[in-house]
Amino acid sequence: MSPQADAVPMTRSGRRRRDGGADFTPAFGFSAITSGRHQRRPVALVTGATSGIGLAVARDLARDHNMILMARTLKDLEELAAALEEESGAAVLVCPVDLTDDATVARMTSRIQLDRLDVLVHCAGVEAPGRIDALAPARWREVLDLDLVSVAHLTSLLLPALRRSKGLTVFINSGAGLRTSAGHALYCAAKAGLKALADALREEERGQVRVTTIYPGRVDTPMQERLQAVHAAQRRAEGATAPAYRAADHMTPQSVASAVRLAVSTTMDAVVEDLAIRPSAML
Ligand SMILES: NC(=O)c1ccc[n+]([C@@H]2O[C@H](COP(=O)([O-])OP(=O)(O)OC[C@H]3O[C@@H](n4cnc5c(N)ncnc54)[C@H](OP(=O)(O)O)[C@@H]3O)[C@@H](O)[C@H]2O)c1
């Protein structure tokens, strides 16, 4: 369990009360972002909101939604919340939480007391390079826990609020969810599982909750840089040369945010079910 997440269940920017639990009131959660001048905006929750794709999605949706932001690092969340409130006038609630900490995630979502949720975007995730003979069981469990199990858990907790607003759930998957490759068994397994989760959810909730999966190719984010640093180190260890990371070889996170926007802006009588997006110059 993350002690920080437990000590600071949630903080809304502009009202930076450190909450040990005693002075917490439900009004601090959902009602705080749906009252007064903010009440007409739909509500969107983005996980992994402080970096890469999630950050771009949060910035884009904050233009016309009130926001709930999740990631582990409180400082990053607070800085982002302040920027979004300034840029777009959105009301923002931040939830510092390790999404693999089931008990804290459950406690936090219940404390928000979400009446409705219009958009849920699952962006948090971790890369997992490595050949099968080099991956320990603990590593399999750690990655699947974040990239798959925590997504299913959070979705299940938020389904009542999503149903009340006939909301949309967006899963940020990957080309790796559709195609496997050597050296990526774990990540591909997690993303193939995520595809199955989204497809099953779409059928179970048809008519109540709309479900979109987005399959991005390479995106210029800290995750992609870390991944390519691992590959470069491997190549150098084998005596080969490794090309330097070039942001220009990738899509921008904003391109993926545009794909999310397409799904969000599709009218209620239709749903973008699956959308693959890749760098236009990629073979
Ligand atoms: N980059 C690509 O090329 C690419 C391509 C296809 C698909 N994707 C997918 O897109 C998603 C986002 O990737 P990205 O490249 O934007 O990653 P990123 O830049 O590394 O951002 C990851 C985000 O997730 C949060 N996070 C990580 N572990 C967490 C945990 N245990 N609990 C809560 N939050 C956590 C991080 O914040 P904290 O560290 O503060 O928690 C951060 O906000 C992932 O699912 C990835 O698989 C990426």
The ligand as an ORCA input file, in Angstrom:
! r2SCAN-3c Opt
* xyz 0 1
  N       4.568      5.607    -25.791
  C       4.215      4.773    -26.729
  O       4.904      4.630    -27.774
  C       2.951      3.969    -26.603
  C       2.467      3.299    -27.739
  C       1.303      2.544    -27.636
  C       0.640      2.466    -26.418
  N       1.129      3.098    -25.324
  C       0.382      2.972    -24.067
  O      -0.057      4.261    -23.676
  C      -0.151      4.329    -22.244
  C       0.611      5.566    -21.762
  O       1.965      5.423    -22.149
  P       2.984      6.658    -22.087
  O       4.014      6.384    -23.101
  O       2.230      7.942    -22.098
  O       3.632      6.405    -20.612
  P       4.407      7.381    -19.605
  O       4.853      8.621    -20.289
  O       5.425      6.528    -18.924
  O       3.264      7.789    -18.525
  C       2.766      6.831    -17.636
  C       1.761      7.501    -16.689
  O       1.190      6.488    -15.853
  C       1.375      6.823    -14.470
  N       1.592      5.571    -13.744
  C       2.608      4.667    -13.920
  N       2.504      3.665    -13.058
  C       1.394      3.910    -12.301
  C       0.762      3.244    -11.216
  N       1.260      2.089    -10.697
  N      -0.357      3.779    -10.680
  C      -0.848      4.943    -11.169
  N      -0.310      5.615    -12.192
  C       0.805      5.111    -12.746
  C       2.594      7.745    -14.464
  O       2.624      8.652    -13.363
  P       3.352      8.250    -11.957
  O       4.689      7.684    -12.325
  O       3.396      9.505    -11.160
  O       2.450      7.229    -11.343
  C       2.346      8.525    -15.758
  O       1.397      9.554    -15.521
  C       0.398      2.993    -21.734
  O      -0.667      2.128    -21.445
  C       1.198      2.449    -22.907
  O       1.241      1.050    -22.893
  C       2.261      3.865    -25.388
*
